[in-house]
Amino acid sequence: MKTRRHTVAVPHGYRIGTWIVDEHLAAGTFTTVYAAHRTHDTPLATTH
């Protein structure tokens, strides 16, 4: 099985507005999914 690279590499701790990236969850042909949380600790999974 071939390992895929992230479509967009976003480092742990990267800030997007009020969101902070926690970890990479999955990658597909057109998207990469990361877990993130708001600066006040609300969990979220986001695509980028």
Biopython code that builds the backbone (N, CA, C, O; Angstrom):
import numpy as np
from Bio.PDB.StructureBuilder import StructureBuilder

atoms = [
    (1, "MET", "N", (0.832, -1.178, 0.000)),
    (1, "MET", "CA", (0.000, 0.000, 0.000)),
    (1, "MET", "C", (0.882, 1.248, 0.000)),
    (1, "MET", "O", (1.857, 1.321, 0.748)),
    (2, "LYS", "N", (0.547, 2.212, -0.821)),
    (2, "LYS", "CA", (1.315, 3.446, -0.937)),
    (2, "LYS", "C", (0.839, 4.467, 0.100)),
    (2, "LYS", "O", (-0.363, 4.665, 0.278)),
    (3, "THR", "N", (1.782, 5.106, 0.777)),
    (3, "THR", "CA", (1.454, 6.141, 1.753)),
    (3, "THR", "C", (1.237, 7.460, 1.025)),
    (3, "THR", "O", (2.051, 7.853, 0.189)),
    (4, "ARG", "N", (0.131, 8.149, 1.342)),
    (4, "ARG", "CA", (-0.154, 9.436, 0.716)),
    (4, "ARG", "C", (0.448, 10.578, 1.517)),
    (4, "ARG", "O", (0.520, 10.525, 2.745)),
    (5, "ARG", "N", (0.871, 11.590, 0.819)),
    (5, "ARG", "CA", (1.306, 12.817, 1.471)),
    (5, "ARG", "C", (0.074, 13.669, 1.735)),
    (5, "ARG", "O", (-0.962, 13.496, 1.093)),
    (6, "HIS", "N", (0.192, 14.580, 2.672)),
    (6, "HIS", "CA", (-0.897, 15.514, 2.933)),
    (6, "HIS", "C", (-1.064, 16.409, 1.706)),
    (6, "HIS", "O", (-0.079, 16.836, 1.103)),
    (7, "THR", "N", (-2.323, 16.692, 1.339)),
    (7, "THR", "CA", (-2.588, 17.601, 0.232)),
    (7, "THR", "C", (-2.018, 18.977, 0.554)),
    (7, "THR", "O", (-1.378, 19.608, -0.288)),
    (8, "VAL", "N", (-2.256, 19.435, 1.782)),
    (8, "VAL", "CA", (-1.698, 20.694, 2.283)),
    (8, "VAL", "C", (-1.113, 20.388, 3.650)),
    (8, "VAL", "O", (-1.842, 19.971, 4.550)),
    (9, "ALA", "N", (0.177, 20.586, 3.824)),
    (9, "ALA", "CA", (0.808, 20.314, 5.115)),
    (9, "ALA", "C", (0.621, 21.518, 6.037)),
    (9, "ALA", "O", (1.109, 22.611, 5.748)),
    (10, "VAL", "N", (-0.085, 21.310, 7.143)),
    (10, "VAL", "CA", (-0.312, 22.367, 8.126)),
    (10, "VAL", "C", (0.293, 21.887, 9.442)),
    (10, "VAL", "O", (-0.116, 20.843, 9.950)),
    (11, "PRO", "N", (1.246, 22.611, 10.004)),
    (11, "PRO", "CA", (1.917, 22.158, 11.218)),
    (11, "PRO", "C", (1.042, 22.243, 12.466)),
    (11, "PRO", "O", (0.147, 23.084, 12.556)),
    (12, "HIS", "N", (1.312, 21.363, 13.419)),
    (12, "HIS", "CA", (0.634, 21.385, 14.719)),
    (12, "HIS", "C", (0.824, 22.766, 15.332)),
    (12, "HIS", "O", (1.930, 23.308, 15.324)),
    (13, "GLY", "N", (-0.255, 23.333, 15.864)),
    (13, "GLY", "CA", (-0.173, 24.646, 16.486)),
    (13, "GLY", "C", (-0.415, 25.813, 15.540)),
    (13, "GLY", "O", (-0.477, 26.961, 15.979)),
    (14, "TYR", "N", (-0.556, 25.531, 14.233)),
    (14, "TYR", "CA", (-0.812, 26.590, 13.254)),
    (14, "TYR", "C", (-2.159, 27.227, 13.556)),
    (14, "TYR", "O", (-3.132, 26.527, 13.835)),
    (15, "ARG", "N", (-2.218, 28.534, 13.503)),
    (15, "ARG", "CA", (-3.444, 29.249, 13.850)),
    (15, "ARG", "C", (-4.172, 29.703, 12.589)),
    (15, "ARG", "O", (-3.571, 30.301, 11.697)),
    (16, "ILE", "N", (-5.490, 29.410, 12.522)),
    (16, "ILE", "CA", (-6.360, 29.845, 11.431)),
    (16, "ILE", "C", (-7.491, 30.623, 12.091)),
    (16, "ILE", "O", (-8.453, 30.030, 12.581)),
    (17, "GLY", "N", (-7.382, 31.928, 12.106)),
    (17, "GLY", "CA", (-8.365, 32.755, 12.813)),
    (17, "GLY", "C", (-8.323, 32.437, 14.296)),
    (17, "GLY", "O", (-7.283, 32.580, 14.940)),
    (18, "THR", "N", (-9.476, 31.997, 14.849)),
    (18, "THR", "CA", (-9.530, 31.635, 16.270)),
    (18, "THR", "C", (-9.288, 30.150, 16.491)),
    (18, "THR", "O", (-9.430, 29.664, 17.613)),
    (19, "TRP", "N", (-8.921, 29.411, 15.427)),
    (19, "TRP", "CA", (-8.701, 27.968, 15.511)),
    (19, "TRP", "C", (-7.212, 27.649, 15.545)),
    (19, "TRP", "O", (-6.406, 28.336, 14.918)),
    (20, "ILE", "N", (-6.852, 26.590, 16.288)),
    (20, "ILE", "CA", (-5.477, 26.111, 16.361)),
    (20, "ILE", "C", (-5.463, 24.647, 15.923)),
    (20, "ILE", "O", (-6.214, 23.833, 16.460)),
    (21, "VAL", "N", (-4.612, 24.309, 14.952)),
    (21, "VAL", "CA", (-4.531, 22.951, 14.417)),
    (21, "VAL", "C", (-3.878, 22.026, 15.439)),
    (21, "VAL", "O", (-2.829, 22.342, 16.000)),
    (22, "ASP", "N", (-4.524, 20.862, 15.675)),
    (22, "ASP", "CA", (-3.996, 19.871, 16.610)),
    (22, "ASP", "C", (-3.225, 18.761, 15.903)),
    (22, "ASP", "O", (-2.058, 18.519, 16.212)),
    (23, "GLU", "N", (-3.879, 18.081, 14.948)),
    (23, "GLU", "CA", (-3.218, 16.951, 14.291)),
    (23, "GLU", "C", (-3.862, 16.640, 12.950)),
    (23, "GLU", "O", (-5.016, 16.993, 12.704)),
    (24, "HIS", "N", (-3.109, 15.979, 12.092)),
    (24, "HIS", "CA", (-3.602, 15.498, 10.804)),
    (24, "HIS", "C", (-4.474, 14.274, 11.050)),
    (24, "HIS", "O", (-4.083, 13.382, 11.803)),
    (25, "LEU", "N", (-5.657, 14.215, 10.423)),
    (25, "LEU", "CA", (-6.550, 13.066, 10.573)),
    (25, "LEU", "C", (-6.599, 12.198, 9.322)),
    (25, "LEU", "O", (-6.548, 10.972, 9.426)),
    (26, "ALA", "N", (-6.697, 12.804, 8.146)),
    (26, "ALA", "CA", (-6.839, 12.027, 6.913)),
    (26, "ALA", "C", (-6.496, 12.903, 5.710)),
    (26, "ALA", "O", (-6.485, 14.131, 5.795)),
    (27, "ALA", "N", (-6.213, 12.233, 4.577)),
    (27, "ALA", "CA", (-5.957, 12.953, 3.331)),
    (27, "ALA", "C", (-6.602, 12.193, 2.189)),
    (27, "ALA", "O", (-6.597, 10.962, 2.166)),
    (28, "GLY", "N", (-7.154, 12.931, 1.244)),
    (28, "GLY", "CA", (-7.759, 12.343, 0.063)),
    (28, "GLY", "C", (-7.230, 13.039, -1.178)),
    (28, "GLY", "O", (-6.233, 13.760, -1.121)),
    (29, "THR", "N", (-7.895, 12.821, -2.283)),
    (29, "THR", "CA", (-7.460, 13.403, -3.543)),
    (29, "THR", "C", (-7.543, 14.927, -3.539)),
    (29, "THR", "O", (-6.649, 15.602, -4.049)),
    (30, "PHE", "N", (-8.617, 15.466, -2.962)),
    (30, "PHE", "CA", (-8.843, 16.908, -3.022)),
    (30, "PHE", "C", (-8.785, 17.626, -1.684)),
    (30, "PHE", "O", (-8.899, 18.852, -1.652)),
    (31, "THR", "N", (-8.612, 16.916, -0.590)),
    (31, "THR", "CA", (-8.669, 17.577, 0.712)),
    (31, "THR", "C", (-7.785, 16.893, 1.737)),
    (31, "THR", "O", (-7.415, 15.729, 1.582)),
    (32, "THR", "N", (-7.458, 17.614, 2.763)),
    (32, "THR", "CA", (-6.743, 17.103, 3.921)),
    (32, "THR", "C", (-7.556, 17.494, 5.143)),
    (32, "THR", "O", (-8.044, 18.622, 5.222)),
    (33, "VAL", "N", (-7.713, 16.577, 6.107)),
    (33, "VAL", "CA", (-8.534, 16.833, 7.290)),
    (33, "VAL", "C", (-7.640, 16.900, 8.521)),
    (33, "VAL", "O", (-6.799, 16.030, 8.746)),
    (34, "TYR", "N", (-7.838, 17.940, 9.305)),
    (34, "TYR", "CA", (-7.083, 18.144, 10.534)),
    (34, "TYR", "C", (-8.041, 18.301, 11.703)),
    (34, "TYR", "O", (-9.139, 18.833, 11.540)),
    (35, "ALA", "N", (-7.636, 17.842, 12.879)),
    (35, "ALA", "CA", (-8.360, 18.148, 14.109)),
    (35, "ALA", "C", (-7.874, 19.520, 14.553)),
    (35, "ALA", "O", (-6.699, 19.854, 14.395)),
    (36, "ALA", "N", (-8.787, 20.311, 15.109)),
    (36, "ALA", "CA", (-8.428, 21.647, 15.574)),
    (36, "ALA", "C", (-9.294, 22.012, 16.768)),
    (36, "ALA", "O", (-10.299, 21.357, 17.045)),
    (37, "HIS", "N", (-8.900, 23.049, 17.461)),
    (37, "HIS", "CA", (-9.731, 23.553, 18.559)),
    (37, "HIS", "C", (-9.690, 25.074, 18.551)),
    (37, "HIS", "O", (-8.731, 25.686, 18.081)),
    (38, "ARG", "N", (-10.747, 25.666, 19.077)),
    (38, "ARG", "CA", (-10.759, 27.123, 19.208)),
    (38, "ARG", "C", (-9.857, 27.501, 20.358)),
    (38, "ARG", "O", (-9.520, 26.665, 21.196)),
    (39, "THR", "N", (-9.476, 28.729, 20.398)),
    (39, "THR", "CA", (-8.590, 29.171, 21.464)),
    (39, "THR", "C", (-9.233, 28.992, 22.831)),
    (39, "THR", "O", (-8.540, 29.032, 23.848)),
    (40, "HIS", "N", (-10.561, 28.793, 22.871)),
    (40, "HIS", "CA", (-11.229, 28.505, 24.143)),
    (40, "HIS", "C", (-11.653, 27.038, 24.230)),
    (40, "HIS", "O", (-12.643, 26.712, 24.885)),
    (41, "ASP", "N", (-10.887, 26.141, 23.555)),
    (41, "ASP", "CA", (-10.946, 24.677, 23.696)),
    (41, "ASP", "C", (-12.198, 23.974, 23.192)),
    (41, "ASP", "O", (-12.576, 22.960, 23.778)),
    (42, "THR", "N", (-12.865, 24.445, 22.145)),
    (42, "THR", "CA", (-13.960, 23.721, 21.517)),
    (42, "THR", "C", (-13.376, 22.826, 20.424)),
    (42, "THR", "O", (-12.792, 23.353, 19.476)),
    (43, "PRO", "N", (-13.507, 21.465, 20.511)),
    (43, "PRO", "CA", (-12.915, 20.586, 19.494)),
    (43, "PRO", "C", (-13.636, 20.669, 18.143)),
    (43, "PRO", "O", (-14.825, 20.982, 18.081)),
    (44, "LEU", "N", (-12.904, 20.384, 17.069)),
    (44, "LEU", "CA", (-13.450, 20.433, 15.721)),
    (44, "LEU", "C", (-12.562, 19.622, 14.789)),
    (44, "LEU", "O", (-11.354, 19.525, 15.005)),
    (45, "ALA", "N", (-13.159, 19.038, 13.750)),
    (45, "ALA", "CA", (-12.381, 18.469, 12.650)),
    (45, "ALA", "C", (-12.635, 19.373, 11.455)),
    (45, "ALA", "O", (-13.786, 19.688, 11.154)),
    (46, "THR", "N", (-11.588, 19.790, 10.778)),
    (46, "THR", "CA", (-11.728, 20.732, 9.673)),
    (46, "THR", "C", (-10.984, 20.235, 8.442)),
    (46, "THR", "O", (-10.008, 19.494, 8.552)),
    (47, "THR", "N", (-11.451, 20.648, 7.278)),
    (47, "THR", "CA", (-10.724, 20.343, 6.043)),
    (47, "THR", "C", (-10.028, 21.602, 5.590)),
    (47, "THR", "O", (-10.450, 22.718, 5.893)),
    (48, "HIS", "N", (-8.958, 21.399, 4.863)),
    (48, "HIS", "CA", (-8.210, 22.561, 4.381)),
    (48, "HIS", "C", (-7.710, 22.276, 2.996)),
    (48, "HIS", "O", (-7.050, 23.122, 2.391)),
]
sb = StructureBuilder()
sb.init_structure("model")
sb.init_model(0)
sb.init_chain("A")
sb.init_seg("    ")
for serial, (resi, resn, name, xyz) in enumerate(atoms, 1):
    if name == "N":
        sb.init_residue(resn, " ", resi, " ")
    sb.init_atom(name, np.array(xyz, "f"), 0.0, 1.0, " ", f" {name:<3s}", serial, name[0])
structure = sb.get_structure()
